[in-house]
C-alpha cells in the first residue's frame, strides 16, 4: 500500500484532531497545511511530526503534485468553493461536516467530485464509533427484528463558553441547529433505519436565555421522518441547552429495542422487564479529540489504495443526509409543512 500525502485546509480545532488521527495511521501523513494565518512550518512539524510545509496561498498548495489528498477543515461557508477547487485539481477529498450550507452548493460540490472521479469522505465519523458499530451490528443480526421506529437526538449547548460559538451563531456560519451539529444524529438515524427517507416534517424554536439571543437562527428543532419501508423516525437537534452532551438513541423493532447502551431482544430471550447491557462506548462528548476520526481515515486511505468508495461515509452518504437536512430546514421555515425528498431532488 502507498502512503498518501495530505494537505490540510484550515488550522483550527478540528484540523489538529485530523492531523493527529491521520499521522497515527499507517497509510496517511500530513505534509502541508494551508491557513489564512501565518504558520511556522518548523513549529507545525515539531508539534505533529514529519515535515510539514505551511502555505498561505491555497492555489499553490492545490498545485503541489506531491499531495494526494486535501482535507477541508475550514469554516463551513468556505467548504463548497474549496472542495470544488480541490476536485478540479485532481485531489482526493476529506470534508468536515456540514459538507455545505445550501442545496445549491450541495449540487455544485457533488457534480465537481463526480466529474473529477476523485475519492471522497464526509466526516460523519460517528458512523465509525463503537456506539453505532455495535448498534448497527445488533440490527443487522436481526436481534431487533424489523425496525418500525427510531429516534436519535443531539443535545449539546453551544454557548459563549464554547469556542465554536464565535462563528457558529451566525446564519452564515452555522446554518441551522440541524446543519451545524444535529447532522451527526440525523445521519446516525439514517444509518440505523436502513431505508431511504421519503418525507419530513420539522418544527423549530429558540431558547429565551440571553446567551442564545445572538444566534441568527433557531437553535432547537425536531424533525419527523417517514421512510420508504413504512417506518417512522424523529431527530431533535438542540444546541441551546444547559446539560451534559447527550446523543440519545432509541430504536424499536418487531423483536426488541435499543436505548443508548441498553437493549432487549425476544430472539435472545432477554428479560423484557429489565434492560440488558451492550458493551459499547457511548458518543458522550463534543470534543473532536474524542471522535473516531482515525478509523474513518484509515478506511478512506484503504479505499483509495483499492480504488473503491469508502463504506459508510462516501459522497453518496453525504448527499443523502444533506438532502434530508435541507428538506427538514425547508419544512421548518414553512411552519412545519411536509417536504418530500423527491421535491428536494428536483431543485
C-alpha positions as CSV (number, residue, x, y, z in Angstrom):
1,X,0.0,0.0,0.0
2,X,1.2,3.5,-0.8
3,X,1.3,6.3,1.8
4,X,-0.9,9.2,1.0
5,X,0.3,12.8,1.5
6,X,-2.4,15.0,2.9
7,X,-2.8,18.8,2.7
8,X,-5.0,20.4,5.4
9,X,-7.1,23.4,4.6
10,X,-7.7,25.5,7.7
11,X,-5.8,25.1,11.0
12,X,-8.3,25.2,13.8
13,X,-9.6,22.8,16.5
14,X,-10.9,20.2,14.0
15,X,-7.7,20.4,12.0
16,X,-5.5,19.5,14.9
17,X,-7.6,16.4,15.6
18,X,-7.5,15.4,12.0
19,X,-3.7,15.8,11.7
20,X,-3.0,13.6,14.7
21,X,-5.5,10.9,13.6
22,X,-4.0,10.8,10.1
23,X,-0.5,10.7,11.3
24,X,-1.3,7.9,13.8
25,X,-2.4,5.6,10.9
26,X,0.0,3.7,8.6
27,X,-1.4,4.9,5.3
28,X,-1.5,8.7,5.5
29,X,0.7,11.6,6.6
30,X,0.1,15.3,6.7
31,X,2.8,17.1,4.7
32,X,1.1,20.5,4.2
33,X,-1.2,23.0,5.9
34,X,-2.9,26.0,4.4
35,X,-4.1,28.8,6.6
36,X,-5.1,32.4,6.3
37,X,-3.0,33.0,9.4
38,X,0.8,32.8,9.1
39,X,2.2,29.5,10.3
40,X,5.7,28.4,11.1
41,X,6.5,25.1,9.3
42,X,9.1,24.2,11.9
43,X,6.6,24.6,14.7
44,X,4.0,22.5,12.8
45,X,6.5,19.8,12.1
46,X,7.7,19.7,15.7
47,X,4.1,19.6,17.1
48,X,2.7,17.0,14.7
49,X,5.7,15.1,13.5
50,X,7.1,14.7,10.0
51,X,8.0,17.5,7.6
52,X,5.0,19.9,7.2
53,X,5.0,22.7,4.7
54,X,3.0,25.8,5.5
55,X,1.0,27.5,2.7
56,X,-0.7,30.9,2.7
57,X,-1.8,30.6,-0.9
58,X,-4.4,27.9,-1.5
59,X,-3.8,27.7,-5.2
60,X,-0.2,27.0,-4.6
61,X,-1.0,24.1,-2.2
62,X,-3.5,22.6,-4.6
63,X,-0.9,22.7,-7.4
64,X,1.6,20.7,-5.2
65,X,1.9,17.5,-7.1
66,X,3.2,15.6,-4.1
67,X,-0.2,15.9,-2.4
68,X,-2.7,13.2,-3.0
69,X,-5.5,14.2,-0.5
70,X,-6.9,17.5,0.6
71,X,-8.6,17.7,4.0
72,X,-11.1,20.5,4.3
73,X,-11.5,21.7,7.9
74,X,-12.2,25.4,7.3
75,X,-15.3,27.4,8.1
76,X,-18.5,25.8,6.7
77,X,-19.2,28.7,4.4
78,X,-15.8,28.1,2.7
79,X,-16.3,24.4,2.0
80,X,-18.1,24.5,-1.3
81,X,-15.5,26.6,-3.1
82,X,-12.6,24.8,-1.6
83,X,-14.0,21.3,-2.3
84,X,-14.7,22.2,-5.9
85,X,-11.2,23.6,-6.3
86,X,-9.6,20.5,-4.8
87,X,-11.6,18.2,-7.0
88,X,-10.6,20.2,-10.1
89,X,-7.0,19.9,-9.0
90,X,-7.5,16.1,-9.0
91,X,-7.1,15.7,-5.3
92,X,-9.0,13.1,-3.2
93,X,-11.1,14.9,-0.5
94,X,-11.8,14.6,3.2
95,X,-14.5,17.1,4.2
96,X,-15.6,18.2,7.6
97,X,-19.3,18.4,8.4
98,X,-21.5,20.1,7.4
99,X,-20.5,19.5,3.9
100,X,-22.1,22.7,2.6
101,X,-24.8,25.1,3.8
102,X,-27.2,25.2,0.9
103,X,-28.8,22.8,-1.6
104,X,-27.3,24.7,-4.5
105,X,-23.8,24.2,-3.1
106,X,-24.5,20.5,-2.4
107,X,-25.3,20.0,-6.1
108,X,-22.2,22.0,-7.1
109,X,-19.8,20.1,-5.0
110,X,-21.3,16.7,-5.8
111,X,-21.0,17.5,-9.5
112,X,-17.4,18.6,-9.2
113,X,-16.3,15.5,-7.2
114,X,-18.1,13.0,-9.5
115,X,-16.7,14.7,-12.7
116,X,-13.2,14.6,-11.3
117,X,-13.6,11.0,-10.3
118,X,-11.7,11.5,-7.0
119,X,-12.1,9.8,-3.7
120,X,-14.3,11.4,-1.1
121,X,-15.3,11.0,2.5
122,X,-17.5,13.2,4.7
123,X,-16.7,13.5,8.4
124,X,-19.7,11.8,9.8
125,X,-17.3,9.9,11.9
126,X,-20.0,8.9,14.4
127,X,-20.8,6.0,12.0
128,X,-17.3,4.6,12.8
129,X,-17.8,4.9,16.6
130,X,-18.3,1.9,18.9
131,X,-21.7,3.4,19.8
132,X,-23.0,2.9,16.3
133,X,-20.8,0.0,15.1
134,X,-22.3,-2.2,17.9
135,X,-25.8,-0.8,17.5
136,X,-25.8,-1.5,13.7
137,X,-24.4,-5.0,14.3
138,X,-27.3,-5.8,16.6
139,X,-29.7,-4.5,14.0
140,X,-28.0,-6.4,11.1
141,X,-28.1,-9.7,13.1
142,X,-31.9,-9.3,13.3
143,X,-31.9,-9.2,17.1
144,X,-34.4,-6.3,17.0
145,X,-36.5,-7.7,14.1
146,X,-37.8,-5.1,11.7
147,X,-37.3,-1.6,12.9
148,X,-40.5,0.5,12.7
149,X,-39.5,3.4,14.9
150,X,-36.3,5.2,15.7
151,X,-35.2,8.4,17.4
152,X,-31.7,9.7,17.6
153,X,-31.3,13.2,19.2
154,X,-28.4,15.6,19.6
155,X,-28.2,17.7,22.8
156,X,-25.1,20.0,23.1
157,X,-25.2,23.5,24.4
158,X,-23.1,25.7,22.2
159,X,-22.9,28.9,24.1
160,X,-20.3,31.6,24.8
161,X,-18.2,29.1,26.8
162,X,-17.6,27.1,23.6
163,X,-15.0,28.0,21.0
164,X,-17.3,27.3,18.1
165,X,-19.8,29.8,19.4
166,X,-17.9,32.8,17.9
167,X,-18.8,32.0,14.4
168,X,-21.4,29.3,14.9
169,X,-24.0,31.9,16.0
170,X,-24.2,33.5,12.6
171,X,-26.5,32.1,9.9
172,X,-23.6,32.1,7.5
173,X,-21.5,30.1,10.0
174,X,-23.9,27.5,11.4
175,X,-26.9,27.4,9.0
176,X,-29.3,25.7,11.4
177,X,-29.2,23.6,14.5
178,X,-29.6,20.5,12.3
179,X,-26.8,21.5,10.0
180,X,-24.2,22.8,12.5
181,X,-24.3,19.8,14.9
182,X,-27.5,17.8,14.8
183,X,-26.5,16.5,11.4
184,X,-24.5,13.8,13.3
185,X,-27.7,12.5,15.0
186,X,-29.8,12.6,11.8
187,X,-27.0,10.8,9.9
188,X,-26.8,8.1,12.5
189,X,-30.6,7.7,12.4
190,X,-30.5,7.2,8.6
191,X,-27.7,4.6,9.1
192,X,-29.7,2.6,11.7
193,X,-33.1,2.7,10.0
194,X,-31.6,1.4,6.7
195,X,-34.3,2.8,4.4
196,X,-34.5,5.9,2.3
197,X,-36.4,8.9,3.7
198,X,-39.4,9.9,1.5
199,X,-40.8,12.9,3.5
200,X,-40.0,15.1,6.5
201,X,-41.9,17.5,8.8
202,X,-39.9,19.8,11.0
203,X,-40.6,22.5,13.6
204,X,-38.1,24.8,15.3
205,X,-37.9,27.2,18.2
206,X,-35.3,29.0,20.4
207,X,-34.3,29.4,24.0
208,X,-35.1,32.7,25.7
209,X,-31.8,32.7,27.6
210,X,-29.6,35.7,26.8
211,X,-26.7,33.5,25.8
212,X,-28.6,32.3,22.8
213,X,-30.1,35.5,21.6
214,X,-27.1,36.2,19.4
215,X,-27.9,33.3,17.2
216,X,-29.3,34.3,13.8
217,X,-31.2,31.1,13.5
218,X,-33.5,29.0,15.7
219,X,-31.4,26.7,17.9
220,X,-33.8,23.9,18.6
221,X,-35.5,21.8,16.0
222,X,-37.4,18.5,15.9
223,X,-37.9,16.6,12.6
224,X,-40.3,13.7,12.0
225,X,-39.2,11.4,9.2
226,X,-41.2,9.0,7.0
227,X,-39.2,6.1,5.5
228,X,-39.8,4.3,2.2
229,X,-40.3,1.0,4.1
230,X,-43.1,2.4,6.2
231,X,-41.0,3.1,9.3
232,X,-41.0,6.5,11.0
233,X,-38.4,8.4,13.0
234,X,-37.6,11.5,15.0
235,X,-34.5,13.7,15.3
236,X,-34.1,16.6,17.7
237,X,-31.2,19.0,17.3
238,X,-30.8,21.1,20.4
239,X,-27.8,23.4,20.7
240,X,-29.3,25.8,23.2
241,X,-29.5,23.5,26.2
242,X,-27.8,23.5,29.7
243,X,-26.9,19.9,30.3
244,X,-24.2,17.4,29.6
245,X,-23.6,16.4,26.0
246,X,-26.1,13.7,25.1
247,X,-26.5,11.6,21.9
248,X,-29.9,10.0,22.6
249,X,-30.6,6.7,20.8
250,X,-33.8,4.7,20.9
251,X,-34.7,2.2,18.3
252,X,-37.8,0.0,18.3
253,X,-38.3,-3.2,16.3
254,X,-40.6,-6.1,16.0
255,X,-38.4,-8.3,18.2
256,X,-36.7,-5.8,20.6
257,X,-35.4,-2.3,21.3
258,X,-32.1,-0.4,22.0
259,X,-31.9,2.5,24.3
260,X,-28.5,4.1,24.3
261,X,-26.3,1.2,25.6
262,X,-29.1,-0.9,26.8
263,X,-31.2,-3.4,24.8
264,X,-33.9,-6.1,24.9
265,X,-34.3,-8.9,22.3
266,X,-37.0,-11.5,22.2
267,X,-34.7,-13.6,19.9
268,X,-32.1,-13.8,22.7
269,X,-34.7,-14.3,25.4
270,X,-33.5,-11.4,27.5
271,X,-35.7,-10.2,30.4
272,X,-38.2,-7.7,29.0
273,X,-38.8,-6.2,32.4
274,X,-35.1,-5.2,32.8
275,X,-32.7,-3.8,30.3
276,X,-29.6,-5.9,29.3
277,X,-26.3,-4.0,28.7
278,X,-24.4,-3.6,25.5
279,X,-20.6,-3.4,25.6
280,X,-20.1,-0.2,23.7
281,X,-18.7,3.3,24.3
282,X,-21.3,6.0,24.0
283,X,-20.9,9.1,22.0
284,X,-20.8,11.4,25.0
285,X,-18.5,14.3,24.1
286,X,-18.5,17.1,21.5
287,X,-14.7,17.3,21.8
288,X,-13.3,16.5,18.4
289,X,-10.3,14.8,20.1
290,X,-12.8,12.1,21.4
291,X,-14.2,11.4,17.9
292,X,-13.2,8.3,16.0
293,X,-11.5,10.0,13.1
294,X,-8.7,7.5,12.8
295,X,-11.0,4.6,12.0
296,X,-12.6,6.6,9.2
297,X,-9.4,8.0,7.8
298,X,-7.7,4.6,7.8
299,X,-10.7,3.1,5.9
300,X,-10.6,6.0,3.5
301,X,-6.9,5.5,2.6
302,X,-7.5,1.8,2.2
303,X,-10.4,2.5,-0.2
304,X,-8.2,4.9,-2.2
305,X,-5.5,2.2,-2.4
306,X,-8.0,-0.3,-3.6
307,X,-9.8,2.1,-6.0
308,X,-13.2,1.7,-4.1
309,X,-15.6,4.1,-2.5
310,X,-15.3,4.2,1.3
311,X,-18.1,2.4,3.1
312,X,-20.4,4.3,5.5
313,X,-19.2,7.9,4.8
314,X,-19.0,8.2,1.0
315,X,-20.1,11.1,-1.2
316,X,-23.5,9.3,-1.8
317,X,-23.9,9.0,2.0
318,X,-23.1,12.7,2.4
319,X,-25.5,13.8,-0.3
320,X,-28.4,11.7,1.1
321,X,-28.0,13.0,4.6
322,X,-27.7,16.6,3.5
323,X,-30.8,16.3,1.2
324,X,-32.8,15.3,4.3
325,X,-31.4,18.1,6.3
326,X,-32.3,20.7,3.7
327,X,-35.7,19.2,3.4
328,X,-36.2,19.5,7.2
329,X,-35.0,23.1,7.3
330,X,-37.3,24.0,4.5
331,X,-40.2,22.4,6.3
332,X,-39.4,24.3,9.5
333,X,-39.2,27.6,7.5
334,X,-42.7,26.8,6.3
335,X,-44.1,26.3,9.7
336,X,-44.0,22.5,9.6
337,X,-45.3,21.9,6.1
338,X,-44.2,18.4,5.0
339,X,-41.5,18.3,2.3
340,X,-40.7,15.3,0.2
341,X,-37.2,14.3,-0.7
342,X,-38.4,13.9,-4.3
343,X,-39.2,17.6,-4.3
344,X,-35.7,18.4,-3.0
345,X,-34.1,16.3,-5.7
346,X,-35.8,18.3,-8.4
347,X,-34.2,21.5,-7.1
